[in-house]
Amino acid sequence: MTEPWPMLERWFAEAEASDPALYNAAALATADRDGRPSSRIVLLKRHDRHGVEFFTNLASRKARDLADRPDAAICLFWPGLGRQLRIEGPVTPTRSERSDAYFASRDRDSQIGAWASRQSEPLADRAALVARIAAQAERFEGREVARPPFWGGYVMHPTVIEFWSDGVARLHERQEYRRRGDEWTIQSLFP
């Protein structure tokens, strides 16, 4: 059976070796209920045969979009390697245990920031955010910061994975894996 997972893991490992700080930065594209698209950068925290996973404020625009239309597309670009990876598929919320575990692994300032931020909502000025951060830091002083109930993760379950490699004279190599049921098909695409 042809599956994309070995190549996916090899590409992620080579990207991490090339750029450890941002190898997992991906453009996530969603659409609202009216079909208006939106994209932003997210950090993928897992990438394997179970899917690709990212975390966010569950009241953010991306979360609202996914509630209305639970399909998305992700694109990673690794210019130093001359590679691009595109992934499409349905998105589901992660289990709360996964969200708890990842939240606990974040540094304390990021945990406090998750409580303080009303992601995607209007912000009067930076001072208002600084005040919210200070209030949350005081609230959790001397104790663990629990995961907010409005913060969690999503898993994209790939149905399409495209591996794109830079080519001379813009004659790029493209291999597309497409899932049909439990099977994957692979085909080359014109550049």
C-alpha positions as CSV (number, residue, x, y, z in Angstrom):
1,M,0.0,0.0,0.0
2,T,1.3,3.5,-0.9
3,E,1.1,5.8,2.1
4,P,2.5,9.4,2.5
5,W,3.6,9.0,6.2
6,P,7.2,8.0,5.7
7,M,7.9,10.9,3.3
8,L,5.9,13.3,5.5
9,E,8.0,12.3,8.6
10,R,11.3,12.5,6.6
11,W,10.4,16.0,5.3
12,F,9.5,17.3,8.8
13,A,12.7,15.9,10.2
14,E,14.8,17.5,7.5
15,A,12.9,20.8,7.9
16,E,13.5,20.7,11.7
17,A,17.2,20.1,11.1
18,S,17.3,23.0,8.7
19,D,15.3,25.5,10.8
20,P,14.6,24.2,14.3
21,A,12.8,27.4,15.4
22,L,10.1,27.6,12.6
23,Y,10.1,24.3,10.7
24,N,6.5,23.7,11.9
25,A,5.1,27.1,11.0
26,A,2.1,26.5,8.7
27,A,-0.4,28.7,6.9
28,L,-3.8,27.5,7.9
29,A,-6.7,28.4,5.6
30,T,-10.3,28.3,6.8
31,A,-13.6,29.7,5.5
32,D,-16.5,31.2,7.3
33,R,-20.1,30.1,6.9
34,D,-20.4,32.4,3.8
35,G,-17.3,30.9,2.2
36,R,-15.1,33.9,2.8
37,P,-11.5,32.5,3.2
38,S,-9.0,33.5,5.9
39,S,-5.5,32.3,6.6
40,R,-3.0,32.7,9.4
41,I,0.2,31.0,10.6
42,V,-0.1,28.3,13.2
43,L,2.5,26.0,14.8
44,L,1.9,22.4,14.1
45,K,2.6,20.4,17.3
46,R,2.1,16.9,15.9
47,H,2.3,15.4,12.4
48,D,1.8,11.7,11.9
49,R,-0.6,9.2,10.6
50,H,-3.2,10.4,13.1
51,G,-3.1,13.9,11.6
52,V,-1.6,17.3,12.1
53,E,-2.4,19.1,15.3
54,F,-2.4,22.8,16.3
55,F,-3.8,24.7,19.3
56,T,-5.6,28.0,19.7
57,N,-8.1,30.0,21.6
58,L,-11.5,28.3,20.9
59,A,-13.2,31.7,20.5
60,S,-10.7,32.8,17.8
61,R,-11.8,33.4,14.2
62,K,-10.1,30.2,13.1
63,A,-12.1,28.3,15.7
64,R,-15.4,30.0,14.7
65,D,-14.6,29.2,11.0
66,L,-14.0,25.5,11.9
67,A,-17.2,25.3,13.8
68,D,-19.1,26.5,10.7
69,R,-17.0,24.6,8.1
70,P,-14.8,21.9,9.6
71,D,-12.5,21.6,6.6
72,A,-9.2,23.4,6.1
73,A,-6.0,23.5,4.2
74,I,-2.4,23.8,5.5
75,C,0.7,24.9,3.6
76,L,4.3,24.8,4.9
77,F,7.1,26.4,2.9
78,W,10.7,25.5,3.6
79,P,12.7,27.8,1.2
80,G,16.1,26.6,2.3
81,L,15.1,23.1,1.2
82,G,13.2,24.2,-1.8
83,R,10.1,22.4,-0.6
84,Q,6.5,23.1,0.1
85,L,4.0,20.7,1.7
86,R,0.2,21.1,1.3
87,I,-2.3,19.2,3.4
88,E,-6.1,19.3,3.1
89,G,-8.8,17.6,5.1
90,P,-11.5,17.7,7.8
91,V,-10.7,19.1,11.2
92,T,-11.9,17.9,14.6
93,P,-11.2,19.1,18.1
94,T,-8.5,17.3,20.0
95,R,-9.3,15.3,23.1
96,S,-9.2,17.4,26.3
97,E,-6.4,15.2,27.6
98,R,-4.2,16.2,24.6
99,S,-5.0,19.9,25.1
100,D,-4.2,19.6,28.8
101,A,-0.9,17.9,28.1
102,Y,0.2,20.4,25.5
103,F,-0.9,23.4,27.6
104,A,1.1,22.0,30.6
105,S,4.2,21.8,28.4
106,R,4.1,25.5,27.4
107,D,6.2,28.1,29.3
108,R,4.4,29.9,32.1
109,D,4.3,33.3,30.3
110,S,2.5,31.6,27.3
111,Q,0.0,30.0,29.7
112,I,-0.7,33.3,31.4
113,G,-1.0,34.9,27.9
114,A,-3.6,32.4,26.9
115,W,-5.8,33.4,29.9
116,A,-5.2,37.1,29.2
117,S,-5.9,37.1,25.4
118,R,-9.3,37.4,23.9
119,Q,-7.9,36.3,20.6
120,S,-9.3,37.9,17.5
121,E,-11.4,40.4,19.5
122,P,-10.9,44.2,19.2
123,L,-8.2,45.6,21.5
124,A,-8.5,49.2,22.6
125,D,-4.7,49.6,23.2
126,R,-1.7,47.6,24.3
127,A,-2.1,48.8,27.9
128,A,-5.3,46.9,28.1
129,L,-3.5,43.7,27.2
130,V,-0.6,44.4,29.6
131,A,-3.2,45.0,32.4
132,R,-5.0,41.7,31.6
133,I,-1.6,39.8,31.7
134,A,-0.7,41.4,35.0
135,A,-4.1,40.4,36.5
136,Q,-3.8,36.8,35.3
137,A,-0.2,36.6,36.6
138,E,-1.4,37.7,40.0
139,R,-4.3,35.3,39.9
140,F,-2.0,32.3,39.3
141,E,0.9,33.5,41.5
142,G,2.4,30.6,43.4
143,R,0.3,27.9,41.7
144,E,0.0,26.0,38.4
145,V,-1.7,27.6,35.5
146,A,-4.6,25.4,34.5
147,R,-5.7,25.3,30.8
148,P,-8.5,27.8,30.1
149,P,-11.8,26.2,29.1
150,F,-11.7,28.3,26.0
151,W,-8.4,27.0,24.8
152,G,-7.7,23.7,23.0
153,G,-6.5,21.9,19.9
154,Y,-7.6,20.7,16.6
155,V,-6.5,17.8,14.4
156,M,-6.6,17.9,10.7
157,H,-7.2,14.4,9.2
158,P,-5.5,14.6,5.8
159,T,-7.4,13.5,2.7
160,V,-4.8,15.2,0.3
161,I,-1.1,15.6,0.9
162,E,1.1,17.2,-1.8
163,F,4.9,17.2,-1.7
164,W,6.3,20.0,-3.9
165,S,10.0,20.2,-4.7
166,D,11.7,23.2,-6.4
167,G,12.8,22.5,-10.0
168,V,15.0,24.1,-12.5
169,A,13.3,26.6,-14.8
170,R,10.2,26.4,-12.6
171,L,9.7,22.7,-13.6
172,H,8.8,21.7,-10.0
173,E,8.2,18.1,-8.9
174,R,4.8,17.6,-7.4
175,Q,3.5,14.3,-5.9
176,E,-0.1,14.2,-4.6
177,Y,-1.4,11.6,-2.3
178,R,-5.2,11.4,-2.1
179,R,-7.1,9.3,0.4
180,R,-10.1,7.3,-0.8
181,G,-11.5,5.4,2.2
182,D,-8.6,3.6,3.8
183,E,-6.4,3.6,0.7
184,W,-4.1,6.2,-0.7
185,T,-3.5,6.9,-4.4
186,I,-0.4,8.8,-5.6
187,Q,0.0,10.8,-8.8
188,S,2.4,13.2,-10.2
189,L,1.1,16.7,-11.1
190,F,2.3,19.2,-13.7
191,P,4.3,22.0,-12.3
